[in-house]
Amino acid sequence: QECYKPCIFVVNKWDLGRKAQMTPEAWGEYLFSEFGSMRHVPVAFVTARTGWNLRAVIRLARSLHRQARRRVSTGPVNRAVREALLAHPPPFRRNKRPKIYYATQVGTEPPTLVLKCNDPELFSAEWKRYLTNFLQERLGFPEVPLRLVFRAHHEPSPPPSLEEAPLSAG
């Protein structure tokens, strides 16, 4: 997780799990309770001895690789950020309103977005988690980790392709 690598939870010996009346839902609940910050990680059930479902795991790995290499242009990134800001604005912190001026994708593997803002310290960890989850879904990265880098407006970064008007309401 710290390295932003795509993962697959692979549950082996699924034939024995079914005999013991274990369900995919129960496994999902267990995995998400133990690895709560990795809710985006897909779960695959296999029986390695017989090869059951191994091809599906290979297809899933290829899908994750495609997602991790996906590029999204600046326009859609900024529209998604604006939508997230309108749906759930970040709370005031230290009597200041957190603002995001623009966002752009600067890398793949992991997909990395730089968000130019008034002060990165104004955004809480909870709100950053919300934004990450929101952007994963909206931008087509539902099963791979998305790295967000908040930079102060005055810090150097890749040249913007949009006007530097704040995306936040107000």
Rosetta blueprint (number, residue, H / E / L):
1 Q L
2 E L
3 C L
4 Y L
5 K L
6 P L
7 C L
8 I L
9 F E
10 V E
11 V E
12 N L
13 K L
14 W H
15 D H
16 L H
17 G H
18 R H
19 K H
20 A L
21 Q L
22 M L
23 T L
24 P H
25 E H
26 A H
27 W H
28 G H
29 E H
30 Y H
31 L H
32 F H
33 S H
34 E H
35 F L
36 G H
37 S H
38 M H
39 R L
40 H L
41 V L
42 P L
43 V E
44 A E
45 F E
46 V L
47 T E
48 A L
49 R L
50 T L
51 G L
52 W E
53 N L
54 L H
55 R H
56 A H
57 V H
58 I H
59 R H
60 L H
61 A H
62 R H
63 S H
64 L H
65 H H
66 R H
67 Q H
68 A H
69 R H
70 R L
71 R L
72 V L
73 S L
74 T H
75 G H
76 P H
77 V H
78 N H
79 R H
80 A H
81 V H
82 R H
83 E H
84 A H
85 L H
86 L H
87 A H
88 H L
89 P L
90 P L
91 P L
92 F L
93 R E
94 R L
95 N L
96 K E
97 R L
98 P L
99 K L
100 I E
101 Y E
102 Y E
103 A E
104 T E
105 Q E
106 V E
107 G E
108 T L
109 E L
110 P L
111 P L
112 T E
113 L E
114 V E
115 L E
116 K E
117 C E
118 N L
119 D L
120 P H
121 E H
122 L H
123 F L
124 S L
125 A H
126 E H
127 W H
128 K H
129 R H
130 Y H
131 L H
132 T H
133 N H
134 F H
135 L H
136 Q H
137 E H
138 R H
139 L H
140 G L
141 F L
142 P L
143 E L
144 V L
145 P L
146 L L
147 R E
148 L E
149 V E
150 F E
151 R E
152 A E
153 H L
154 H L
155 E L
156 P L
157 S L
158 P L
159 P L
160 P L
161 S L
162 L L
163 E L
164 E L
165 A L
166 P L
167 L L
168 S L
169 A L
170 G L
